[in-house]
């Protein structure tokens, strides 16, 4: 970068004029973020940004300055430097989390969840600013369009006053939030009117309703926990999701979560909720940042949406996989009002960061997780106190795959790379391990979604140029783990815990000891480099070391219980009539 002043912008309606003025004068600006409350304004600002970038008068957030490209695709260093945990005390203080659930029992916990997601959505901008000020003296940087929330977030994260200032705009926030409330209430009232009829058929009883996305592993879980598909209702989050789902479960009913109904009396009650609750949110939180309030304003509508759905379909149990959305909290409240049970299932571990914003506030009646240690050590304070946490380990692995555990075990080594700031160093260690064991294969399984978006293209080329026994495989991860002996991962993937449960001697590369890592809490799981892996494999195979699988019982369930039967039991169903699943064998040499 030259010695000139470097201009960066948060592009919003209030900063549009100064950004355009710089562009007209031929002075380039780096656009770090596009920020708007309403979708039309956001689309307009995005179009302006794209035109300026295409014309060479601005740069996008990825091209803003050297090093920014590693944040492409939404991945950032925040997971490695514990960003959310750093700023959580500030979030709680700024937005008055203490006592919020008591003062506002209907929405307090959902608002906490939404606020955490809102702040996390600014982490990419925070990381870009952090790197920018590490490269340039503050006097050489001008930030256009910053707000006080961003400045205070930067100060909380870095532990020093922000080198830029932001506009507070309290009056503008109240005006914008009033408009948002009016739109939310008007939409809710119109929707209620469209869903109201003098007569509807009686509510259809359903044993299990399930929040569902077009995901075969999730559908496989539902097939295992329900004997008769006629007892199952698949609830899509929108009509578009349902239309795109393709084949689901033969014999199961399907609906959108907006397919509910109202009788005239229920419609009047729902209209009262939308109006009075909406105005109540405006009264309590109307001075909050408008982009955050935009997340809160639809909550009363979501409440009556679920009430309408229960009037048409009456589930005894509801299985949600949307723990990362605040909506699940409101749905759980409405299920309890109905006398039904809210079940939730977790689908990942917060690795390496430990405290993850999306899972900080959870409220189901029963929550199925990989292992209990996460709750007991880190989340007990913020998860619903009455919620029962059940460790079930892997749930996405099919019964047929589980029945093959331990069959035809080889001494092969599997490597499951994921997004990491240390990819090159880790791959060098993997090549060293392959060279140390030429008598076996070292198979690399690249995550399909990351491979499809091109992220792993450089790594795929390195694999082709690597040792002769190093090869990429496209075989299903669980099928691979039914046969292999060892697994290698970095610290950013849940598959390390899954490999442990399936009996593989698993080693997690821990390259940054100055940053937090959940896996580091379990002695014997993390390794510093390839030499340590080589030494431990040789010790295991020579009988000098036993892989310490027992150390990881809190990380992931090692009881051998059938996860499907644990879920069935929570619904009062007997164990499946299918043969018992095999317990994973101990790792080689154990």
C-alpha positions in Angstrom: 0.0 0.0 0.0 1.2 3.5 -0.8 1.5 6.3 1.7 -1.8 7.8 0.7 -4.8 7.8 3.0 -6.7 4.5 2.6 -10.5 4.9 2.4 -12.8 2.0 3.3 -16.6 2.1 3.6 -19.6 0.5 5.2 -22.0 1.0 2.3 -25.4 2.1 3.6 -27.9 4.7 2.5 -26.3 7.2 4.8 -22.8 6.7 3.3 -23.9 6.3 -0.3 -23.3 10.0 -1.2 -19.7 10.3 0.2 -18.8 6.9 -1.5 -20.2 8.1 -4.8 -18.5 11.5 -4.5 -15.1 9.7 -4.1 -15.9 7.5 -7.1 -16.8 10.5 -9.2 -13.6 12.2 -8.3 -11.7 9.1 -9.3 -10.6 8.1 -5.8 -11.0 4.4 -5.1 -12.7 3.1 -1.9 -12.7 -0.4 -0.4 -16.3 -1.5 0.4 -16.1 -3.8 3.4 -19.8 -4.3 4.0 -23.2 -3.6 2.5 -25.7 -2.8 5.2 -29.4 -2.0 4.9 -32.6 -2.8 6.9 -34.9 -3.4 4.0 -34.3 -5.8 1.1 -35.0 -3.2 -1.7 -32.4 -0.9 -0.3 -29.9 -3.7 0.2 -30.3 -4.8 -3.4 -29.8 -1.3 -4.6 -26.7 -0.8 -2.6 -25.3 -4.2 -3.8 -25.9 -3.1 -7.3 -24.1 0.2 -6.7 -21.2 -1.7 -5.2 -21.0 -4.1 -8.1 -21.1 -1.3 -10.6 -18.3 0.6 -8.8 -16.2 -2.6 -8.5 -16.7 -3.4 -12.2 -15.7 0.1 -13.2 -12.5 0.0 -11.1 -13.7 2.7 -8.7 -14.1 0.5 -5.7 -12.8 -2.9 -4.4 -14.9 -5.6 -2.8 -14.3 -6.8 0.7 -12.2 -9.7 -0.5 -10.0 -7.6 -2.6 -9.8 -4.7 -0.2 -6.2 -5.3 0.9 -3.5 -8.0 1.0 -4.6 -11.1 3.0 -8.4 -10.4 2.8 -8.9 -13.2 0.3 -8.8 -15.8 3.1 -12.2 -14.6 4.3 -13.8 -15.6 1.1 -16.9 -17.8 1.4 -17.7 -16.6 4.9 -14.7 -18.3 6.6 -12.6 -16.2 8.9 -10.0 -16.1 11.6 -12.8 -15.4 14.1 -13.2 -19.1 14.7 -9.5 -19.5 15.6 -9.1 -16.4 17.7 -12.2 -17.1 19.8 -14.0 -13.9 18.6 -17.4 -14.6 20.0 -16.1 -15.5 23.4 -14.0 -12.3 23.4 -17.0 -10.1 22.8 -19.7 -12.0 24.6 -19.4 -10.0 27.9 -19.7 -6.8 25.8 -22.8 -8.2 24.0 -24.4 -9.1 27.3 -23.8 -5.7 28.8 -24.7 -3.6 25.7 -28.0 -5.3 25.1 -28.9 -6.0 28.7 -29.0 -9.8 28.6 -29.0 -10.0 32.4 -32.6 -10.4 33.4 -33.9 -10.1 29.9 -35.6 -13.6 29.9 -37.4 -12.6 33.2 -38.4 -9.1 32.0 -39.5 -10.5 28.6 -40.3 -14.2 29.1 -42.1 -14.4 25.7 -39.1 -13.2 23.6 -36.1 -12.7 25.9 -34.2 -15.9 25.0 -35.1 -15.7 21.3 -33.8 -12.1 21.3 -30.5 -13.2 22.9 -30.2 -15.8 20.2 -31.0 -13.3 17.4 -28.6 -10.7 18.9 -25.7 -13.2 18.9 -26.3 -14.1 15.3 -26.6 -10.4 14.4 -23.2 -9.6 16.0 -21.6 -12.6 14.4 -22.7 -11.4 11.0 -20.3 -8.4 11.5 -17.3 -10.6 12.3 -16.1 -10.6 8.7 -16.0 -6.8 8.7 -14.4 -6.8 12.1 -11.6 -9.1 10.8 -11.1 -7.0 7.8 -10.7 -3.9 10.0 -8.5 -5.7 12.4 -6.1 -6.7 9.6 -6.3 -3.3 8.0 -5.2 -1.5 11.2 -2.4 -4.1 11.7 -1.0 -3.1 8.2 -1.5 0.7 8.3 -1.1 3.4 10.8 -4.6 4.6 12.0 -3.8 8.1 10.7 -3.6 6.7 7.2 -7.1 5.0 7.3 -10.5 6.6 6.9 -13.7 4.6 7.5 -16.8 5.9 5.9 -20.2 4.9 7.2 -19.2 3.2 10.5 -21.7 3.1 13.4 -21.1 3.0 17.1 -22.0 -0.7 17.3 -19.1 -1.5 15.0 -16.7 0.8 16.8 -17.7 -0.7 20.2 -17.4 -4.2 18.8 -13.9 -3.5 17.6 -12.9 -2.1 21.0 -14.4 -5.1 22.8 -12.6 -7.5 20.5 -9.2 -5.8 20.5 -9.2 -4.5 24.0 -8.3 -1.0 22.9 -10.4 2.0 21.8 -11.4 1.8 18.1 -9.2 3.9 15.9 -12.4 5.1 14.1 -15.6 6.6 15.2 -19.2 5.8 14.4 -22.6 7.5 14.2 -25.1 6.6 16.8 -28.3 7.8 15.1 -30.8 7.0 17.9 -33.6 9.0 16.4 -33.0 7.5 12.9 -33.0 4.0 14.6 -36.4 4.7 16.3 -37.9 5.9 13.0 -36.6 3.0 11.0 -37.7 0.5 13.7 -41.2 2.1 13.8 -41.5 1.5 10.0 -40.2 -2.0 10.4 -42.8 -2.7 13.1 -45.6 -1.2 11.0 -44.6 -3.4 8.0 -44.3 -6.5 10.2 -47.7 -6.0 11.8 -49.4 -5.2 8.5 -47.9 -8.3 6.9 -49.0 -10.4 9.9 -52.6 -9.1 9.8 -52.8 -9.6 6.1 -51.5 -13.2 6.4 -54.0 -14.0 9.2 -56.8 -12.7 7.0 -55.8 -14.9 4.1 -55.6 -18.0 6.4 -59.0 -17.5 8.1 -62.0 -19.6 7.1 -65.4 -20.1 8.8 -64.9 -23.9 8.6 -61.8 -26.0 8.6 -61.5 -29.8 8.9 -60.5 -31.0 12.4 -56.8 -30.9 13.2 -54.9 -33.9 11.8 -53.2 -35.8 14.7 -49.5 -36.6 14.0 -47.1 -38.6 16.1 -44.0 -36.7 14.9 -43.6 -33.5 12.9 -40.1 -32.6 11.8 -38.4 -29.5 10.5 -36.7 -30.8 7.4 -34.3 -29.7 4.7 -33.7 -31.7 1.5 -30.9 -33.8 3.2 -30.8 -37.5 2.8 -29.1 -38.2 6.1 -31.8 -36.3 8.0 -34.5 -38.2 6.1 -32.7 -41.4 7.0 -32.8 -40.5 10.7 -36.6 -39.9 10.4 -37.1 -43.3 8.7 -35.3 -45.0 11.7 -37.3 -43.3 14.4 -40.8 -43.7 12.9 -42.2 -47.2 12.1 -45.2 -46.0 10.1 -44.6 -43.1 7.7 -48.2 -42.1 8.0 -47.4 -41.0 11.6 -44.8 -38.5 10.2 -45.3 -34.9 9.0 -42.4 -33.3 7.2 -42.5 -29.5 7.7 -40.6 -27.4 5.2 -39.5 -23.9 6.1 -41.1 -22.5 2.9 -43.0 -23.5 -0.1 -39.8 -23.0 -2.1 -37.9 -25.5 0.1 -40.6 -28.0 -0.3 -40.7 -27.6 -4.1 -36.9 -28.1 -4.3 -36.8 -31.1 -1.9 -37.4 -33.9 -4.4 -38.3 -37.3 -3.1 -38.7 -37.5 0.7 -40.3 -40.3 2.6 -43.0 -42.4 0.9 -46.2 -42.3 2.9 -45.3 -39.2 5.1 -47.4 -36.1 4.9 -45.7 -32.8 4.0 -46.5 -29.2 4.5 -44.9 -25.7 4.8 -44.7 -24.1 8.2 -47.0 -21.4 6.7 -49.8 -23.8 5.8 -51.7 -23.2 9.0 -55.3 -22.1 9.5 -57.4 -19.9 11.7 -61.0 -19.9 12.7 -62.6 -16.4 13.0 -62.1 -16.4 16.8 -58.5 -17.7 16.6 -57.8 -15.1 13.9 -58.9 -12.3 16.3 -56.6 -13.6 19.0 -53.7 -14.0 16.6 -54.2 -10.4 15.3 -54.1 -9.2 18.9 -50.8 -11.0 19.4 -49.2 -9.6 16.2 -50.3 -6.1 17.0 -49.7 -5.9 20.8 -46.5 -8.0 20.8 -45.1 -6.1 17.9 -45.7 -2.7 19.6 -44.3 -4.2 22.8 -41.0 -5.1 21.0 -40.9 -1.6 19.6 -41.4 -0.1 23.0 -38.6 -2.2 24.6 -36.1 -2.4 21.8 -37.0 0.5 19.5 -33.7 2.3 19.9 -31.6 -0.8 19.0 -29.8 -0.9 15.7 -32.3 -1.2 12.9 -30.6 -4.2 11.2 -30.8 -6.0 14.6 -34.4 -5.0 15.2 -35.2 -6.4 11.8 -34.6 -9.8 13.3 -36.9 -9.1 16.2 -39.9 -7.6 14.5 -41.1 -10.8 12.8 -41.1 -12.8 16.0 -44.8 -12.2 16.9 -45.8 -13.3 13.4 -43.7 -16.5 13.8 -45.6 -17.2 17.0 -49.1 -17.0 15.4 -47.7 -18.9 12.4 -47.0 -21.9 14.6 -50.3 -21.6 16.3 -52.0 -21.7 13.0 -50.0 -24.8 12.0 -51.0 -26.6 15.2 -54.6 -25.8 14.4 -54.3 -27.8 11.2 -51.8 -30.5 12.3 -51.6 -31.6 15.9 -48.2 -33.2 16.6 -47.3 -35.0 19.8 -43.6 -34.4 19.2 -41.7 -32.0 16.9 -38.1 -32.7 15.9 -36.2 -29.6 15.0 -32.7 -29.3 13.4 -32.8 -25.5 13.3 -31.0 -24.9 16.7 -29.0 -22.2 15.0 -32.2 -20.1 14.4 -34.0 -18.1 17.1 -37.3 -19.4 15.6 -36.8 -22.7 17.3 -37.2 -21.0 20.7 -40.6 -19.6 19.8 -41.7 -22.9 18.3 -40.8 -24.7 21.5 -42.9 -22.3 23.5 -45.9 -22.9 21.3 -45.4 -26.7 21.4 -45.5 -26.6 25.2 -48.7 -24.5 25.0 -50.1 -27.3 22.9 -48.9 -30.0 25.4 -46.5 -31.4 22.8 -42.8 -32.1 23.2 -40.1 -30.1 21.5 -37.1 -32.3 20.4 -33.9 -30.9 18.9 -30.9 -32.4 17.3 -27.4 -30.9 17.1 -25.4 -31.5 13.9 -22.0 -30.3 14.7 -19.4 -29.4 17.3 -18.2 -25.8 17.9 -14.6 -26.6 16.8 -12.2 -25.1 17.3 -13.8 -22.1 18.9 -15.7 -23.8 21.8 -18.3 -21.0 22.3 -20.3 -20.6 19.1 -22.8 -17.8 18.7 -25.4 -19.9 16.8 -25.6 -22.5 19.7 -25.3 -20.1 22.6 -29.0 -20.1 23.4 -30.9 -23.3 22.9 -34.4 -24.3 24.1 -35.9 -27.7 23.5 -37.5 -30.1 25.9 -34.9 -32.7 24.9 -31.8 -31.9 22.9 -29.8 -34.7 21.3 -26.0 -33.9 21.1 -22.8 -35.6 20.3 -21.4 -35.6 23.9 -22.4 -34.1 27.3 -19.1 -32.4 28.1 -20.0 -29.4 25.8 -23.1 -28.6 27.9 -21.6 -29.4 31.3 -18.4 -27.4 30.7 -19.4 -24.5 28.5 -23.1 -24.1 27.8 -25.0 -24.9 30.9 -25.3 -21.2 31.9 -27.1 -20.2 28.7 -29.1 -23.3 27.6 -32.7 -23.6 28.9 -32.4 -24.9 32.4 -35.3 -27.4 32.1 -33.9 -28.9 28.9 -32.8 -32.5 29.0 -29.5 -33.0 27.2 -29.0 -36.5 25.7 -25.7 -37.6 24.3 -26.3 -39.9 21.3 -23.1 -39.5 19.2 -23.4 -39.9 15.5 -26.9 -39.8 14.1 -26.3 -39.3 10.4 -24.7 -42.7 9.8 -27.2 -45.2 8.4 -28.1 -48.4 10.1 -26.7 -50.4 7.2 -23.3 -48.6 7.5 -23.3 -49.2 11.3 -23.8 -52.9 10.7 -20.6 -53.0 8.7 -18.4 -51.6 11.6 -15.3 -53.6 12.1 -15.7 -55.7 9.0 -12.6 -56.0 6.8 -10.6 -53.6 9.0 -7.4 -52.4 7.2 -4.5 -50.4 8.5 -5.3 -47.5 6.2 -5.1 -43.9 7.4 -7.8 -41.4 6.5 -7.3 -37.6 6.3 -10.3 -35.3 6.5 -9.2 -31.7 5.8 -11.4 -28.8 6.5 -11.1 -25.0 6.3 -8.0 -24.0 8.2 -5.5 -21.1 8.4 -2.8 -23.8 8.5 -3.7 -25.9 5.5 -0.2 -26.0 3.9 1.6 -26.9 7.2 -0.9 -29.6 7.9 -0.7 -31.1 4.5 3.1 -31.2 4.7 2.7 -33.3 7.9 0.3 -35.6 6.2 2.8 -36.2 3.4 5.4 -37.0 6.0 3.1 -39.6 7.6 2.3 -41.2 4.2 6.1 -41.5 3.5 6.6 -43.1 6.9 4.0 -45.9 6.2 4.5 -47.0 2.6 2.8 -50.3 3.4 -0.7 -48.8 3.6 -2.8 -46.2 1.9 -3.4 -42.7 3.2 -6.7 -41.6 1.7 -7.8 -38.0 1.6 -11.5 -37.3 1.8 -12.3 -33.7 0.7 -15.6 -32.2 1.9 -17.9 -32.3 -1.2 -19.4 -28.8 -0.8 -16.0 -27.2 -0.4 -14.6 -29.2 -3.3 -17.6 -28.1 -5.5 -17.0 -24.4 -4.8 -13.3 -24.8 -5.7 -11.9 -24.2 -2.3 -9.9 -27.4 -2.3 -8.6 -27.2 -5.9 -5.1 -26.4 -4.8 -5.1 -29.2 -2.2 -6.4 -31.7 -4.8 -3.4 -30.8 -7.1 -1.0 -31.3 -4.2 -2.5 -34.7 -3.5 -1.8 -35.7 -7.1 1.8 -34.7 -6.7 2.2 -36.3 -3.3 3.7 -39.7 -2.2 2.6 -42.7 -4.2 0.4 -44.1 -1.4 -1.4 -40.8 -0.9 -4.7 -40.6 -2.9 -8.0 -38.7 -2.9 -11.2 -40.7 -2.4 -14.8 -39.8 -3.1 -16.2 -42.7 -1.1 -18.7 -41.9 1.7 -16.9 -40.8 4.8 -18.8 -43.2 7.1 -18.1 -46.1 4.7 -14.4 -45.3 4.8 -14.4 -45.3 8.6 -16.0 -48.7 8.9 -12.8 -50.2 7.5 -9.9 -47.9 8.3 -7.7 -47.9 11.4 -6.6 -44.3 11.8 -8.0 -40.8 11.2 -6.3 -37.4 10.8 -8.1 -34.1 10.9 -7.5 -30.5 11.6 -9.2 -28.9 14.6 -12.2 -27.4 12.6 -14.3 -30.5 11.9 -16.7 -32.6 13.8 -15.6 -35.7 12.0 -12.7 -36.1 14.5 -15.2 -36.9 17.2 -17.1 -39.2 14.9 -14.0 -41.2 14.0 -13.3 -41.6 17.7 -16.8 -43.1 18.3 -16.3 -45.5 15.4 -13.2 -46.9 16.9 -10.4 -45.2 14.8 -7.3 -44.0 16.5 -7.8 -40.3 15.7 -5.3 -37.5 15.8 -6.2 -33.8 15.5 -3.5 -31.4 14.3 -3.2 -28.6 16.8 -1.1 -26.0 15.0 -1.9 -22.8 17.0 -1.5 -23.3 20.8 -2.3 -19.6 21.4 -5.9 -20.1 20.2 -8.6 -22.1 21.9 -9.6 -25.5 20.7 -12.3 -27.7 22.1 -10.4 -30.9 21.1 -7.5 -29.8 23.3 -9.6 -30.4 26.4 -9.4 -34.1 25.8 -5.9 -35.5 26.5 -4.4 -37.7 23.9 -6.5 -36.4 21.0 -4.4 -33.5 19.7 -0.9 -33.7 18.2 1.7 -31.1 17.3 3.0 -32.5 14.1 3.4 -35.6 11.9 6.3 -37.0 13.8 4.1 -37.3 16.9 1.5 -39.2 14.8 4.1 -41.5 13.4 5.5 -42.3 16.8 2.1 -43.0 18.3 1.0 -45.3 15.4 4.2 -47.3 15.7 3.7 -47.5 19.5 0.1 -48.6 19.2 1.0 -51.3 16.6 3.9 -52.5 18.7 1.7 -52.8 21.8 3.6 -50.1 23.7 0.6 -47.7 23.8 -3.1 -48.1 24.1 -5.1 -45.4 22.3 -6.9 -43.5 25.2 -10.4 -43.8 23.8 -11.9 -43.7 27.3 -10.7 -40.1 27.7 -13.2 -39.0 25.0 -16.5 -40.2 26.6 -17.5 -36.6 27.2 -16.6 -35.5 23.7 -19.0 -38.0 22.0 -21.2 -40.8 23.3 -19.2 -44.1 23.7 -21.9 -46.1 25.5 -22.8 -48.1 22.4 -26.5 -47.1 22.7 -28.5 -47.1 19.5 -29.0 -43.3 18.8 -32.2 -44.0 17.0 -33.7 -45.9 20.0 -32.7 -43.1 22.3 -34.8 -40.7 20.2 -37.6 -43.3 20.0 -37.6 -43.7 23.8 -38.0 -39.9 24.2 -41.3 -40.3 22.2 -42.5 -43.3 24.3 -41.7 -45.8 21.5 -40.1 -49.2 22.1 -36.6 -50.0 20.7 -36.6 -50.8 17.0 -37.2 -54.4 16.0 -34.1 -54.3 13.8 -31.0 -56.1 15.0 -28.9 -54.4 17.6 -26.2 -52.2 16.2 -22.6 -53.3 16.8 -20.5 -51.4 19.3 -17.5 -49.8 17.7 -14.4 -51.9 18.1 -11.5 -50.4 20.1 -8.8 -48.8 17.9 -6.0 -50.9 16.5 -3.7 -52.0 19.3 -6.2 -51.1 22.1 
